[in-house]
């Protein structure tokens, strides 16, 4: 069923975002910069960028995305 597929995709995206965010937060809390955290941050921004025009995107997140990845 289509709703089952949407639910599966939503859950998968949540798992990806959670894993990426953990890498970034671990680096921030340890104070240790690393390429893995930087790459995770870029991936999170790219995911958020895809919802840039969504009315459901929180304003603070839109600001972060707009500043980090300005529209050309």
PDB file of N, CA, C and O in Angstrom:
ATOM      1  N   UNK A   1       0.841  -1.189   0.000  1.00  0.00           N
ATOM      2  CA  UNK A   1       0.000   0.000   0.000  1.00  0.00           C
ATOM      3  C   UNK A   1       0.884   1.250   0.000  1.00  0.00           C
ATOM      4  O   UNK A   1       1.955   1.252   0.608  1.00  0.00           O
ATOM      5  N   UNK A   2       0.449   2.295  -0.668  1.00  0.00           N
ATOM      6  CA  UNK A   2       1.253   3.518  -0.727  1.00  0.00           C
ATOM      7  C   UNK A   2       1.565   4.120   0.640  1.00  0.00           C
ATOM      8  O   UNK A   2       2.672   4.615   0.850  1.00  0.00           O
ATOM      9  N   UNK A   3       0.619   4.089   1.570  1.00  0.00           N
ATOM     10  CA  UNK A   3       0.887   4.663   2.883  1.00  0.00           C
ATOM     11  C   UNK A   3       1.949   3.879   3.629  1.00  0.00           C
ATOM     12  O   UNK A   3       2.735   4.458   4.379  1.00  0.00           O
ATOM     13  N   UNK A   4       1.983   2.573   3.436  1.00  0.00           N
ATOM     14  CA  UNK A   4       3.036   1.764   4.045  1.00  0.00           C
ATOM     15  C   UNK A   4       4.398   2.160   3.496  1.00  0.00           C
ATOM     16  O   UNK A   4       5.376   2.230   4.240  1.00  0.00           O
ATOM     17  N   UNK A   5       4.463   2.420   2.192  1.00  0.00           N
ATOM     18  CA  UNK A   5       5.718   2.845   1.579  1.00  0.00           C
ATOM     19  C   UNK A   5       6.167   4.194   2.129  1.00  0.00           C
ATOM     20  O   UNK A   5       7.350   4.388   2.410  1.00  0.00           O
ATOM     21  N   UNK A   6       5.245   5.113   2.280  1.00  0.00           N
ATOM     22  CA  UNK A   6       5.567   6.433   2.831  1.00  0.00           C
ATOM     23  C   UNK A   6       6.091   6.279   4.250  1.00  0.00           C
ATOM     24  O   UNK A   6       7.067   6.924   4.633  1.00  0.00           O
ATOM     25  N   UNK A   7       5.449   5.437   5.016  1.00  0.00           N
ATOM     26  CA  UNK A   7       5.884   5.202   6.389  1.00  0.00           C
ATOM     27  C   UNK A   7       7.283   4.602   6.428  1.00  0.00           C
ATOM     28  O   UNK A   7       8.105   5.006   7.251  1.00  0.00           O
ATOM     29  N   UNK A   8       7.562   3.649   5.555  1.00  0.00           N
ATOM     30  CA  UNK A   8       8.887   3.035   5.506  1.00  0.00           C
ATOM     31  C   UNK A   8       9.956   4.055   5.130  1.00  0.00           C
ATOM     32  O   UNK A   8      11.028   4.092   5.734  1.00  0.00           O
ATOM     33  N   UNK A   9       9.662   4.873   4.141  1.00  0.00           N
ATOM     34  CA  UNK A   9      10.617   5.891   3.707  1.00  0.00           C
ATOM     35  C   UNK A   9      10.833   6.912   4.820  1.00  0.00           C
ATOM     36  O   UNK A   9      11.963   7.323   5.085  1.00  0.00           O
ATOM     37  N   UNK A  10       9.755   7.313   5.462  1.00  0.00           N
ATOM     38  CA  UNK A  10       9.853   8.266   6.565  1.00  0.00           C
ATOM     39  C   UNK A  10      10.715   7.710   7.688  1.00  0.00           C
ATOM     40  O   UNK A  10      11.569   8.414   8.227  1.00  0.00           O
ATOM     41  N   UNK A  11      10.496   6.457   8.039  1.00  0.00           N
ATOM     42  CA  UNK A  11      11.295   5.836   9.097  1.00  0.00           C
ATOM     43  C   UNK A  11      12.760   5.718   8.692  1.00  0.00           C
ATOM     44  O   UNK A  11      13.650   5.940   9.512  1.00  0.00           O
ATOM     45  N   UNK A  12      13.009   5.376   7.451  1.00  0.00           N
ATOM     46  CA  UNK A  12      14.386   5.256   6.968  1.00  0.00           C
ATOM     47  C   UNK A  12      15.084   6.614   6.994  1.00  0.00           C
ATOM     48  O   UNK A  12      16.238   6.715   7.411  1.00  0.00           O
ATOM     49  N   UNK A  13      14.391   7.647   6.552  1.00  0.00           N
ATOM     50  CA  UNK A  13      14.975   8.989   6.568  1.00  0.00           C
ATOM     51  C   UNK A  13      15.265   9.422   8.003  1.00  0.00           C
ATOM     52  O   UNK A  13      16.302  10.029   8.273  1.00  0.00           O
ATOM     53  N   UNK A  14      14.359   9.114   8.916  1.00  0.00           N
ATOM     54  CA  UNK A  14      14.584   9.432  10.331  1.00  0.00           C
ATOM     55  C   UNK A  14      15.869   8.759  10.820  1.00  0.00           C
ATOM     56  O   UNK A  14      16.678   9.393  11.498  1.00  0.00           O
ATOM     57  N   UNK A  15      16.060   7.489  10.482  1.00  0.00           N
ATOM     58  CA  UNK A  15      17.257   6.761  10.917  1.00  0.00           C
ATOM     59  C   UNK A  15      18.528   7.392  10.341  1.00  0.00           C
ATOM     60  O   UNK A  15      19.538   7.507  11.035  1.00  0.00           O
ATOM     61  N   UNK A  16      18.473   7.796   9.084  1.00  0.00           N
ATOM     62  CA  UNK A  16      19.632   8.436   8.451  1.00  0.00           C
ATOM     63  C   UNK A  16      19.946   9.762   9.140  1.00  0.00           C
ATOM     64  O   UNK A  16      21.093  10.021   9.505  1.00  0.00           O
ATOM     65  N   UNK A  17      18.932  10.592   9.316  1.00  0.00           N
ATOM     66  CA  UNK A  17      19.130  11.899   9.946  1.00  0.00           C
ATOM     67  C   UNK A  17      19.628  11.726  11.379  1.00  0.00           C
ATOM     68  O   UNK A  17      20.521  12.452  11.816  1.00  0.00           O
ATOM     69  N   UNK A  18      19.059  10.772  12.109  1.00  0.00           N
ATOM     70  CA  UNK A  18      19.493  10.528  13.478  1.00  0.00           C
ATOM     71  C   UNK A  18      20.970  10.128  13.523  1.00  0.00           C
ATOM     72  O   UNK A  18      21.726  10.633  14.353  1.00  0.00           O
ATOM     73  N   UNK A  19      21.373   9.237  12.646  1.00  0.00           N
ATOM     74  CA  UNK A  19      22.771   8.811  12.611  1.00  0.00           C
ATOM     75  C   UNK A  19      23.719   9.947  12.253  1.00  0.00           C
ATOM     76  O   UNK A  19      24.789  10.081  12.846  1.00  0.00           O
ATOM     77  N   UNK A  20      23.325  10.762  11.284  1.00  0.00           N
ATOM     78  CA  UNK A  20      24.153  11.910  10.898  1.00  0.00           C
ATOM     79  C   UNK A  20      24.240  12.928  12.032  1.00  0.00           C
ATOM     80  O   UNK A  20      25.317  13.447  12.327  1.00  0.00           O
ATOM     81  N   UNK A  21      23.112  13.207  12.660  1.00  0.00           N
ATOM     82  CA  UNK A  21      23.087  14.185  13.748  1.00  0.00           C
ATOM     83  C   UNK A  21      23.942  13.720  14.923  1.00  0.00           C
ATOM     84  O   UNK A  21      24.611  14.531  15.563  1.00  0.00           O
ATOM     85  N   UNK A  22      23.924  12.440  15.206  1.00  0.00           N
ATOM     86  CA  UNK A  22      24.755  11.910  16.303  1.00  0.00           C
ATOM     87  C   UNK A  22      26.234  12.154  16.036  1.00  0.00           C
ATOM     88  O   UNK A  22      26.981  12.491  16.955  1.00  0.00           O
ATOM     89  N   UNK A  23      26.663  11.988  14.793  1.00  0.00           N
ATOM     90  CA  UNK A  23      28.069  12.241  14.443  1.00  0.00           C
ATOM     91  C   UNK A  23      28.435  13.703  14.685  1.00  0.00           C
ATOM     92  O   UNK A  23      29.494  14.009  15.233  1.00  0.00           O
ATOM     93  N   UNK A  24      27.545  14.597  14.272  1.00  0.00           N
ATOM     94  CA  UNK A  24      27.800  16.025  14.458  1.00  0.00           C
ATOM     95  C   UNK A  24      27.807  16.368  15.947  1.00  0.00           C
ATOM     96  O   UNK A  24      28.719  17.046  16.420  1.00  0.00           O
ATOM     97  N   UNK A  25      26.814  15.913  16.675  1.00  0.00           N
ATOM     98  CA  UNK A  25      26.729  16.229  18.106  1.00  0.00           C
ATOM     99  C   UNK A  25      27.883  15.627  18.893  1.00  0.00           C
ATOM    100  O   UNK A  25      28.370  16.253  19.834  1.00  0.00           O
ATOM    101  N   UNK A  26      28.334  14.435  18.535  1.00  0.00           N
ATOM    102  CA  UNK A  26      29.491  13.841  19.206  1.00  0.00           C
ATOM    103  C   UNK A  26      30.732  14.701  19.019  1.00  0.00           C
ATOM    104  O   UNK A  26      31.504  14.903  19.956  1.00  0.00           O
ATOM    105  N   UNK A  27      30.921  15.208  17.802  1.00  0.00           N
ATOM    106  CA  UNK A  27      32.075  16.061  17.530  1.00  0.00           C
ATOM    107  C   UNK A  27      31.962  17.385  18.291  1.00  0.00           C
ATOM    108  O   UNK A  27      32.953  17.879  18.828  1.00  0.00           O
ATOM    109  N   UNK A  28      30.768  17.951  18.335  1.00  0.00           N
ATOM    110  CA  UNK A  28      30.569  19.213  19.048  1.00  0.00           C
ATOM    111  C   UNK A  28      30.814  19.017  20.542  1.00  0.00           C
ATOM    112  O   UNK A  28      31.512  19.815  21.167  1.00  0.00           O
ATOM    113  N   UNK A  29      30.248  17.967  21.113  1.00  0.00           N
ATOM    114  CA  UNK A  29      30.384  17.765  22.563  1.00  0.00           C
ATOM    115  C   UNK A  29      31.814  17.405  22.957  1.00  0.00           C
ATOM    116  O   UNK A  29      32.246  17.724  24.065  1.00  0.00           O
ATOM    117  N   UNK A  30      32.552  16.747  22.069  1.00  0.00           N
ATOM    118  CA  UNK A  30      33.938  16.397  22.388  1.00  0.00           C
ATOM    119  C   UNK A  30      34.904  17.533  22.075  1.00  0.00           C
ATOM    120  O   UNK A  30      36.038  17.549  22.555  1.00  0.00           O
ATOM    121  N   UNK A  31      34.449  18.472  21.274  1.00  0.00           N
ATOM    122  CA  UNK A  31      35.322  19.565  20.863  1.00  0.00           C
ATOM    123  C   UNK A  31      36.344  19.150  19.817  1.00  0.00           C
ATOM    124  O   UNK A  31      37.274  19.898  19.516  1.00  0.00           O
ATOM    125  N   UNK A  32      36.170  17.964  19.270  1.00  0.00           N
ATOM    126  CA  UNK A  32      37.100  17.430  18.282  1.00  0.00           C
ATOM    127  C   UNK A  32      36.505  17.505  16.883  1.00  0.00           C
ATOM    128  O   UNK A  32      35.547  16.799  16.569  1.00  0.00           O
ATOM    129  N   UNK A  33      37.071  18.356  16.052  1.00  0.00           N
ATOM    130  CA  UNK A  33      36.639  18.424  14.665  1.00  0.00           C
ATOM    131  C   UNK A  33      37.117  17.169  13.945  1.00  0.00           C
ATOM    132  O   UNK A  33      38.201  16.655  14.223  1.00  0.00           O
ATOM    133  N   UNK A  34      36.297  16.682  13.016  1.00  0.00           N
ATOM    134  CA  UNK A  34      36.743  15.555  12.203  1.00  0.00           C
ATOM    135  C   UNK A  34      35.978  15.554  10.891  1.00  0.00           C
ATOM    136  O   UNK A  34      34.901  16.139  10.777  1.00  0.00           O
ATOM    137  N   UNK A  35      36.553  14.889   9.915  1.00  0.00           N
ATOM    138  CA  UNK A  35      35.964  14.862   8.572  1.00  0.00           C
ATOM    139  C   UNK A  35      34.608  14.170   8.570  1.00  0.00           C
ATOM    140  O   UNK A  35      33.711  14.565   7.826  1.00  0.00           O
ATOM    141  N   UNK A  36      34.453  13.146   9.394  1.00  0.00           N
ATOM    142  CA  UNK A  36      33.178  12.420   9.448  1.00  0.00           C
ATOM    143  C   UNK A  36      32.051  13.344   9.911  1.00  0.00           C
ATOM    144  O   UNK A  36      30.959  13.319   9.345  1.00  0.00           O
ATOM    145  N   UNK A  37      32.305  14.146  10.921  1.00  0.00           N
ATOM    146  CA  UNK A  37      31.288  15.082  11.421  1.00  0.00           C
ATOM    147  C   UNK A  37      31.003  16.166  10.389  1.00  0.00           C
ATOM    148  O   UNK A  37      29.855  16.566  10.199  1.00  0.00           O
ATOM    149  N   UNK A  38      32.064  16.642   9.720  1.00  0.00           N
ATOM    150  CA  UNK A  38      31.869  17.674   8.687  1.00  0.00           C
ATOM    151  C   UNK A  38      31.010  17.133   7.552  1.00  0.00           C
ATOM    152  O   UNK A  38      30.090  17.804   7.085  1.00  0.00           O
ATOM    153  N   UNK A  39      31.314  15.921   7.115  1.00  0.00           N
ATOM    154  CA  UNK A  39      30.536  15.309   6.045  1.00  0.00           C
ATOM    155  C   UNK A  39      29.089  15.058   6.474  1.00  0.00           C
ATOM    156  O   UNK A  39      28.162  15.213   5.678  1.00  0.00           O
ATOM    157  N   UNK A  40      28.903  14.668   7.740  1.00  0.00           N
ATOM    158  CA  UNK A  40      27.544  14.459   8.268  1.00  0.00           C
ATOM    159  C   UNK A  40      26.778  15.776   8.275  1.00  0.00           C
ATOM    160  O   UNK A  40      25.597  15.806   7.930  1.00  0.00           O
ATOM    161  N   UNK A  41      27.439  16.863   8.665  1.00  0.00           N
ATOM    162  CA  UNK A  41      26.800  18.183   8.689  1.00  0.00           C
ATOM    163  C   UNK A  41      26.364  18.592   7.283  1.00  0.00           C
ATOM    164  O   UNK A  41      25.253  19.085   7.090  1.00  0.00           O
ATOM    165  N   UNK A  42      27.233  18.387   6.315  1.00  0.00           N
ATOM    166  CA  UNK A  42      26.900  18.723   4.925  1.00  0.00           C
ATOM    167  C   UNK A  42      25.707  17.888   4.464  1.00  0.00           C
ATOM    168  O   UNK A  42      24.803  18.410   3.812  1.00  0.00           O
ATOM    169  N   UNK A  43      25.697  16.607   4.792  1.00  0.00           N
ATOM    170  CA  UNK A  43      24.582  15.743   4.401  1.00  0.00           C
ATOM    171  C   UNK A  43      23.278  16.215   5.033  1.00  0.00           C
ATOM    172  O   UNK A  43      22.237  16.220   4.376  1.00  0.00           O
ATOM    173  N   UNK A  44      23.325  16.609   6.301  1.00  0.00           N
ATOM    174  CA  UNK A  44      22.118  17.120   6.964  1.00  0.00           C
ATOM    175  C   UNK A  44      21.621  18.399   6.293  1.00  0.00           C
ATOM    176  O   UNK A  44      20.418  18.581   6.108  1.00  0.00           O
ATOM    177  N   UNK A  45      22.540  19.271   5.934  1.00  0.00           N
ATOM    178  CA  UNK A  45      22.143  20.504   5.241  1.00  0.00           C
ATOM    179  C   UNK A  45      21.520  20.196   3.883  1.00  0.00           C
ATOM    180  O   UNK A  45      20.547  20.837   3.487  1.00  0.00           O
ATOM    181  N   UNK A  46      22.069  19.232   3.179  1.00  0.00           N
ATOM    182  CA  UNK A  46      21.511  18.872   1.871  1.00  0.00           C
ATOM    183  C   UNK A  46      20.114  18.269   2.010  1.00  0.00           C
ATOM    184  O   UNK A  46      19.239  18.522   1.183  1.00  0.00           O
ATOM    185  N   UNK A  47      19.910  17.477   3.051  1.00  0.00           N
ATOM    186  CA  UNK A  47      18.568  16.936   3.294  1.00  0.00           C
ATOM    187  C   UNK A  47      17.607  18.084   3.598  1.00  0.00           C
ATOM    188  O   UNK A  47      16.515  18.147   3.033  1.00  0.00           O
ATOM    189  N   UNK A  48      18.005  18.982   4.478  1.00  0.00           N
ATOM    190  CA  UNK A  48      17.146  20.117   4.834  1.00  0.00           C
ATOM    191  C   UNK A  48      16.891  21.015   3.634  1.00  0.00           C
ATOM    192  O   UNK A  48      15.802  21.568   3.481  1.00  0.00           O
ATOM    193  N   UNK A  49      17.904  21.156   2.785  1.00  0.00           N
ATOM    194  CA  UNK A  49      17.755  22.018   1.603  1.00  0.00           C
ATOM    195  C   UNK A  49      16.605  21.536   0.718  1.00  0.00           C
ATOM    196  O   UNK A  49      15.922  22.346   0.091  1.00  0.00           O
ATOM    197  N   UNK A  50      16.390  20.234   0.666  1.00  0.00           N
ATOM    198  CA  UNK A  50      15.312  19.704  -0.160  1.00  0.00           C
ATOM    199  C   UNK A  50      13.938  20.099   0.344  1.00  0.00           C
ATOM    200  O   UNK A  50      12.956  20.012  -0.394  1.00  0.00           O
ATOM    201  N   UNK A  51      13.858  20.531   1.592  1.00  0.00           N
ATOM    202  CA  UNK A  51      12.591  21.005   2.155  1.00  0.00           C
ATOM    203  C   UNK A  51      12.607  22.512   2.367  1.00  0.00           C
ATOM    204  O   UNK A  51      11.775  23.052   3.097  1.00  0.00           O
ATOM    205  N   UNK A  52      13.542  23.178   1.738  1.00  0.00           N
ATOM    206  CA  UNK A  52      13.714  24.623   1.931  1.00  0.00           C
ATOM    207  C   UNK A  52      12.419  25.408   1.763  1.00  0.00           C
ATOM    208  O   UNK A  52      12.170  26.355   2.509  1.00  0.00           O
ATOM    209  N   UNK A  53      11.597  25.028   0.796  1.00  0.00           N
ATOM    210  CA  UNK A  53      10.370  25.771   0.507  1.00  0.00           C
ATOM    211  C   UNK A  53       9.147  25.204   1.208  1.00  0.00           C
ATOM    212  O   UNK A  53       8.035  25.688   0.996  1.00  0.00           O
ATOM    213  N   UNK A  54       9.332  24.199   2.029  1.00  0.00           N
ATOM    214  CA  UNK A  54       8.206  23.590   2.736  1.00  0.00           C
ATOM    215  C   UNK A  54       7.726  24.500   3.869  1.00  0.00           C
ATOM    216  O   UNK A  54       8.535  24.998   4.651  1.00  0.00           O
ATOM    217  N   UNK A  55       6.416  24.716   3.956  1.00  0.00           N
ATOM    218  CA  UNK A  55       5.906  25.525   5.065  1.00  0.00           C
ATOM    219  C   UNK A  55       6.108  24.832   6.416  1.00  0.00           C
ATOM    220  O   UNK A  55       6.020  25.478   7.460  1.00  0.00           O
ATOM    221  N   UNK A  56       6.379  23.514   6.400  1.00  0.00           N
ATOM    222  CA  UNK A  56       6.585  22.775   7.644  1.00  0.00           C
ATOM    223  C   UNK A  56       8.023  22.880   8.160  1.00  0.00           C
ATOM    224  O   UNK A  56       8.302  22.456   9.282  1.00  0.00           O
ATOM    225  N   UNK A  57       8.940  23.437   7.361  1.00  0.00           N
ATOM    226  CA  UNK A  57      10.330  23.581   7.788  1.00  0.00           C
ATOM    227  C   UNK A  57      10.409  24.664   8.856  1.00  0.00           C
ATOM    228  O   UNK A  57      10.008  25.801   8.607  1.00  0.00           O
ATOM    229  N   UNK A  58      10.918  24.333  10.045  1.00  0.00           N
ATOM    230  CA  UNK A  58      11.028  25.352  11.100  1.00  0.00           C
ATOM    231  C   UNK A  58      11.856  26.549  10.623  1.00  0.00           C
ATOM    232  O   UNK A  58      12.841  26.386   9.904  1.00  0.00           O
ATOM    233  N   UNK A  59      11.451  27.728  11.025  1.00  0.00           N
ATOM    234  CA  UNK A  59      12.105  28.964  10.579  1.00  0.00           C
ATOM    235  C   UNK A  59      13.592  28.963  10.902  1.00  0.00           C
ATOM    236  O   UNK A  59      14.404  29.401  10.087  1.00  0.00           O
ATOM    237  N   UNK A  60      13.956  28.474  12.087  1.00  0.00           N
ATOM    238  CA  UNK A  60      15.369  28.454  12.462  1.00  0.00           C
ATOM    239  C   UNK A  60      16.179  27.554  11.539  1.00  0.00           C
ATOM    240  O   UNK A  60      17.305  27.889  11.171  1.00  0.00           O
ATOM    241  N   UNK A  61      15.610  26.412  11.165  1.00  0.00           N
ATOM    242  CA  UNK A  61      16.308  25.501  10.268  1.00  0.00           C
ATOM    243  C   UNK A  61      16.413  26.111   8.881  1.00  0.00           C
ATOM    244  O   UNK A  61      17.435  25.955   8.213  1.00  0.00           O
ATOM    245  N   UNK A  62      15.371  26.803   8.441  1.00  0.00           N
ATOM    246  CA  UNK A  62      15.421  27.471   7.140  1.00  0.00           C
ATOM    247  C   UNK A  62      16.546  28.506   7.128  1.00  0.00           C
ATOM    248  O   UNK A  62      17.260  28.631   6.133  1.00  0.00           O
ATOM    249  N   UNK A  63      16.708  29.236   8.208  1.00  0.00           N
ATOM    250  CA  UNK A  63      17.777  30.231   8.300  1.00  0.00           C
ATOM    251  C   UNK A  63      19.143  29.574   8.211  1.00  0.00           C
ATOM    252  O   UNK A  63      20.022  30.070   7.506  1.00  0.00           O
ATOM    253  N   UNK A  64      19.334  28.465   8.915  1.00  0.00           N
ATOM    254  CA  UNK A  64      20.599  27.749   8.885  1.00  0.00           C
ATOM    255  C   UNK A  64      20.898  27.275   7.467  1.00  0.00           C
ATOM    256  O   UNK A  64      22.013  27.438   6.972  1.00  0.00           O
ATOM    257  N   UNK A  65      19.899  26.689   6.819  1.00  0.00           N
ATOM    258  CA  UNK A  65      20.091  26.183   5.457  1.00  0.00           C
ATOM    259  C   UNK A  65      20.373  27.333   4.506  1.00  0.00           C
ATOM    260  O   UNK A  65      21.279  27.238   3.678  1.00  0.00           O
ATOM    261  N   UNK A  66      19.619  28.414   4.608  1.00  0.00           N
ATOM    262  CA  UNK A  66      19.808  29.551   3.709  1.00  0.00           C
ATOM    263  C   UNK A  66      21.202  30.167   3.862  1.00  0.00           C
ATOM    264  O   UNK A  66      21.812  30.581   2.875  1.00  0.00           O
ATOM    265  N   UNK A  67      21.699  30.224   5.086  1.00  0.00           N
ATOM    266  CA  UNK A  67      23.032  30.805   5.320  1.00  0.00           C
ATOM    267  C   UNK A  67      24.151  29.857   4.892  1.00  0.00           C
ATOM    268  O   UNK A  67      25.187  30.294   4.391  1.00  0.00           O
ATOM    269  N   UNK A  68      23.934  28.565   5.093  1.00  0.00           N
ATOM    270  CA  UNK A  68      24.977  27.587   4.762  1.00  0.00           C
ATOM    271  C   UNK A  68      24.992  27.240   3.280  1.00  0.00           C
ATOM    272  O   UNK A  68      26.054  27.027   2.696  1.00  0.00           O
ATOM    273  N   UNK A  69      23.816  27.186   2.681  1.00  0.00           N
ATOM    274  CA  UNK A  69      23.691  26.805   1.269  1.00  0.00           C
ATOM    275  C   UNK A  69      22.801  27.813   0.550  1.00  0.00           C
ATOM    276  O   UNK A  69      21.654  27.504   0.226  1.00  0.00           O
ATOM    277  N   UNK A  70      23.320  29.019   0.296  1.00  0.00           N
ATOM    278  CA  UNK A  70      22.484  30.035  -0.350  1.00  0.00           C
ATOM    279  C   UNK A  70      22.045  29.611  -1.745  1.00  0.00           C
ATOM    280  O   UNK A  70      22.764  28.921  -2.467  1.00  0.00           O
ATOM    281  N   UNK A  71      20.841  30.045  -2.098  1.00  0.00           N
ATOM    282  CA  UNK A  71      20.360  29.788  -3.467  1.00  0.00           C
ATOM    283  C   UNK A  71      21.187  30.592  -4.435  1.00  0.00           C
ATOM    284  O   UNK A  71      21.572  31.726  -4.151  1.00  0.00           O
ATOM    285  N   UNK A  72      21.459  30.000  -5.581  1.00  0.00           N
ATOM    286  CA  UNK A  72      22.250  30.690  -6.606  1.00  0.00           C
ATOM    287  C   UNK A  72      21.380  31.657  -7.375  1.00  0.00           C
ATOM    288  O   UNK A  72      21.863  32.335  -8.282  1.00  0.00           O
TER     289      UNK A  72
END
